[in-house]
Amino acid sequence: MKKSVSLLVLWAACAVPAFADCAKPSSPASIPDGKSASKEEMLAAKKSIDEFKRGMEEYMTCERISSKVDSAQAELQRVADRFNEQVRAFKAKG
């Protein structure tokens, strides 16, 4: 009896993270145009992107479904690529 109760408790403890609700962050609403943005706008965008990246990393650590993790990684890469493109445009105008 004790063995089956112990196994049940162990199973429940391991199962809880699998059923946890992993909150996926929203991607930043917009990224400023590097050709016309001010330095302050670009710095604010960088802060927003950094927060999004941290949130996505937490989400990917929590999420157990590999297709959702893959999708999150792809979304994070798309956002980073868009931002980096605007950073290059911002530096080019400088």
N, C-alpha and C positions, 0 to 999 in steps of 0.2 A: 504494500500500500504506500509506504513512504517513498519507495523508488518511483512509482507511477506519479505521485504528487510532485516529486522533485523533477521528473522529466517534463511534466506539464508546466511547471513554473519556468524551467529552462526554455522550453519551446515558446512560451508567451513572451519572455524577455527578449528572445531573438526575433520574434515575429513583429514586435511593436515598431522597430525602425522600418521594416518593409512596408508597413501600412501608414507610415507617417505622411502627412501632407506636405510635400515639398513645394514651397512657393517660388514660382519662376518669376523673376523680375521682368518688368516691361523695358523694352529697349528705349533709349532716349528719343524723345519726340522729334527732335530735329538736331542737325549738325550744321553750324553756320558755314556759309560759303567762304572759304579761305581767301578768295580773291577780294572780298569786300569787308570781311569781319575785322573787328578791332582785336587788339591783343587780349583785352578783358573778356571778350566773347569767346575767344579760343581757349583761354584758361578756364572759363566756366564750363565750356564743353568738355574739356579734358577731365575736369572734376566729375562731371556727370558720367562720362565714359568709364572712369576709374571705379565709380560706385556701381555702375552696371556690371563691370567685370567682376568685382568682388561678389556681388549678388549672384551672378551666373556661376561662379566657382563654387559657392555654397550650395546652390541648387544642384549642380552636377555631382557634388559629393553626396548629397542626400538622395537624389533620384536613383532608383534601382532598375528602371526600364531602359535598356541600352539604346533603343531608338529615340527616346526622349533626350537622353544625354547627347547622342550624336546630333540631333536637331539643335540643341542648345549650343553645342560647340560650333556648329555651322553659323548660327545666328550671331554668336559672339565674334566670329571671324569676319562676317559681313560688316558688322558695325565697326570693328577695328579698322578694316580696310577702307571704309568710307571716311572715317575720321582721319586716318593717315593720309589719304588723298587730299583732304582739305588742309591738313597741316603743311603738306608739300606746296600747295597753292599759296598758302599764307606766307611761307618762307620765300617763295619765288617772287612775291610782290615787294618784299622787304628791301 
